[in-house]
Amino acid sequence: MRVGGEWIVSGQRSDYDSTLAGYGVMNLSARYDITKAWYVSARIDNLFDRNYELASSYNTPRRGAYVTLGWHLS
């Protein structure tokens, strides 16, 4: 089993004619090998559902959850 996390942090910054606020976003992930060839993984992006902007006036994804069932050659 593999478990991971990341914390993406940005300070206040200028974007053309506006100033964007700083933010911190937490993402978590996990992967489990069912067999040598099959695995299942899960990921949660923006765990705390932060409302933030990467660029002025553009939509930024809110919380997202993803599950993958995968196969790879051994």
C-alpha positions, 0 to 999 in steps of 0.5 A: 500500500502506498499513501501520499499527500501534497500541500500546494501553497502560494502567496499573494500575487499580482495578475494583470490589473488585480491582486490574487489572494494566497492559498493552500490546497491539500491533496491526498492519494493512495494505491493498493496492489491487488495482484502483481498486475492489478491495482486500485488507486484513489485521490482527493484533490482540494481536500478542504474544498478551498475557494481559490484562483490560479488566474483572475476571473478563471474557474478553479476546480473545487474538491474532486475525488477519483478512483482508478482500477488499473492493470499493468504488465509485470 
